[in-house]
């Protein structure tokens, strides 16, 4: 994302002046959490999650699954763990293999090739495994919609235990047992589990039944990696297990995990969710995108340090290849977009090149979505006149609904609101693009062309200190369902700026005597760079040569103006501020006729106005919004 690309700044909601007052957090954080709709009890649960209930009371088929696997362990039965080629599926597979083999089962992995077989359990896999004498299949991160494969297994009298978190089709296919978050009670803490979380529930339940908890000594480590990599919501069971697991992950007993950490340059201190998301997960995901996913399973189940380091280096090599491929395809795709003679970007950006690699086009589609703020699909050749696509869309546009509306033009499709995939005949691509454009235009008209940025609380630079950082740390880890706070600061002087190698931007911002360093990744400076700017950012810790300092990671930057325009229906108002008597902050609203309403804001951030007109609720709301827009309130 470019911090200097066009943005639409969306003001946060007006809240009470003293929200969540019982919490020992700075006002800006309390305000932010209230805007997210959290109560004091919700915040307490984020900081210190409760004990989890017995999963057997939440998963209807868990007892059946545990009983069948315990029987396989007791009889030394051969079984196949049928995984997927992303980080969630590969860590799930390794987790069950490491847990079930010490318990007596002859478990082996079975993961389809992304390039040759596609996603999930398929009839050919079932036939092959049956021919090898296997009568029990356990799927992880797939299987719930593999109707033909499940029916084939039933015909062959095979048992199939499905652990999956993707949409359950109607009618539900046959299977021996199903572990799925959607089968739990609506308020269950297990509702947000990804595939690796379900594998963890199953492995833990089997180990507990057999009195062998030693068999899952590294299961929590693999759970942490798979959960963060799959961007599962960091609430409920995910949050509790992740908080516990992060304290010891840097000392994992899994040699493969330790090898990845050494290659990533991670030290001896506890890891964060960001360490997993930006350092470990890409090295794992790259294998499923470009190579044989069994490589990762071998890495995470191998105990010899020398062998694991060799395997980890192969993962690292594939990750470098993945980065190079993504950069090359992104450059080519961007050139295609910007070579349009009229400079017009269609509502739905669809680009096709037969030589693009299927394994990485989803990553590049996500980058283009960020750059152009519209749905994107990249298509690569699939042989015999077919193209295979990965699609990504901004929040508010539903990819799955759009593809369903184009079902008559597609050979295959699937996905969810944010992402999807499909296969289409080359002869249908133009017709498909026309229809997708028609479906997207109303959304784009309403959304606007600029990328929306939604800061949650306003900070002055002197409020950014180690106390604020310590309070932020109590709310980690951040992720889906509990995002990293997005702050903003208004009227910052640009004391210095420069471009960095790699196309990044470094800015020194100043308010009064307080300065803060800010960086914006993959972006260029405003041209010309203004003297004063408003910035939206995440607060980060930067460690360089042993020195720790707080740094602003810019998400948006715009030129500062002394006035802001507010809209209320068809009416518009100008808001401006000044320093009043006794250093009180005064501000006012001016309507289109030039009539001005004066107000002020107290130290506890309460908006006051002596004018009788302010007693009207609509006017009071406008004053509150003006205070927010002018950066006078958190």
C-alpha positions, 0 to 999 in steps of 0.5 A: 500500500502506498501511504501517499496514494489517494485516500478518503479519510473517514472520521471515527465515531463520536463517543462519551468523553470518559469511556471505559473509565475503570480500565488502567489505559490511556484515554486514547486507547479507552476511546478506541476500544469503546469505538470498537464496541467493546465493554470493560468485560470484553477488554478484560477478556482480551487481556486475560482470556478465561479458562476454556470449556470442555470441547466435547460439549461444543463439538457434537462429533468429537467423541465419535472422532476420538473413539475411532482414532483411539482404536486406530492407535491401539491397533497400530492401524494405518491412517492418512492425514489429508492436508492442504498446501497452505500454512494452515493445512501443512501445520495441521498435517504435521501436528496430527502426525507428530501427535498420533505416531507416538500414540501407536497409529501408523499415520502418513501425510497425503497433501495434493499438489497445488499445480497438478491436483488442486485443492482438497481431498479428491476421488483419485487420492481416495482410490490411491490410499485405499489401494495402500491398505488405508481405511481411515482418513483424517482431513485437516483444513479441507474435506467438508465440501469434497462430496465426490471424494467422500462418497467414494470413501463411503463406497469403499467402506473407509472411515473419514473424519473431517476437520475443516472450517470452510463453508458446509454445503447443503445438504451436508455430505456423508462423513464418519465425524465432522469437527467444524466451528460452525457446529459449535454453539453460537457463542462458543470460544471455539467458533473462530478456529482455523484448521490447525485449531481443530487439529489441536482440539482433536490431538489434545482430546485423543492424547488426554483420553489415552493419558499421553499428554507428552505426545502433544508437546509441540502441538501448541507451537504448530497451532500458533504458526498455523493460526496466525498464518491463516489470519484466524480471528484472535479471539476466544480459544485462538487468543488464549492458546496463542497468548500461552504459546507465544511465551515459549515458541522461541524455545520450541522442541520442534527442530523445524520451527527452531531452524526457521527461526534461526534463518529468519534471524529471530533472537532468544526473546519471546516471539510476537504474532508479527514475527510469525506473520512476517517471518515464519509464515511466508517461508512455509506458505512459499513451499505450498505455492511453488513446491511440494508441501510435503517438504514443510511436513517433513521439516516440522516432523523431523527431529535431526537438527542437521536435516531440519536446517537443510529443509529450512534452507530449501523453504527459504530458497522457495520464499526468495523465489516467491518474492521475485516472482511476485515482484515481477508479476506485480510490475508487469500487471501494473504496467498493463494497467497504466499503459491504457491510452485513456488512463482509465481503470475499470471498476473490476480490474481483471488481467490475464497472462498465460505465463503467470504462476498460479501459486502467487497470483493471489498475492499480487492480486491483493497488492493491486487491490491495495494500490487501486482500491477495487476488486482484482482478479489475475488469470493464468493459463491452465491448459486446453483454452482455460484460465485459472484466477485468484481474486481479491476485494476490498472490504464491502465488496463480496467476491463470492456473491459476484462470482455466483452472479457469473456462474453461467460463465465459469467452469468452477468457482469458490471463495468468500467475501474477501477472496475467491478463485475460478476457472474460465474458458479463454473465450468467455473472459471478455464477457465475464469482465463486462459483467463483473464491471457492471456488478462492481460499478454501483459499489465503486460509485458509493465507495469512491475512488480513494482508498478509505483510511479509518483512524480510530483515535487522535494522538498528539506527538507528546502522547506517544511515549513508553507508557502508551506503548506498555498499555498497547502491549497489554492488548496484543496480539493483534490480528483479525477480529482485533486489529492493530490500532490505527492512530492519527495526528493532525498538523505535524510539521515536516522537520525532515524527509528522505527516500530510502532504498527500496522505494520507502519514505522516512519522515521526521514529524514535529509538534512543538518540541516533540519529534517522532520518526515515521516510515512509509513502506513502498511509497514515494513522498508527496510532491511537493512535500508540504510543511505541515501534514496529517498522518494516520499510522500504527505505532511500532517498536524499532530496535537498531543496534540495541537501541529501542525507539518508538516509530510511526508506521504511516498508512496515509499522509495528506497536506494539513489545512487549518479548516476542515469541511463537514457535511450533514445531508445537503448542508456543509460547514467549515470548522476551524480552531484557535487558542482561546483565553487561558490556553483553552482551545476554541473552535467554531463552525461556519455555515454556507451563509457565513453564520458562525457558532463558537465552542471550546473544549475542556481539559477532559475533552468535553465540548462546551458551547454557550450558544442556545442553538447548541442545545439542539442534538444535531448541532451538538453532534456537529460540534463533536464531529468538528472537534474530532476532525480538528484533532481536538479529541481522541 
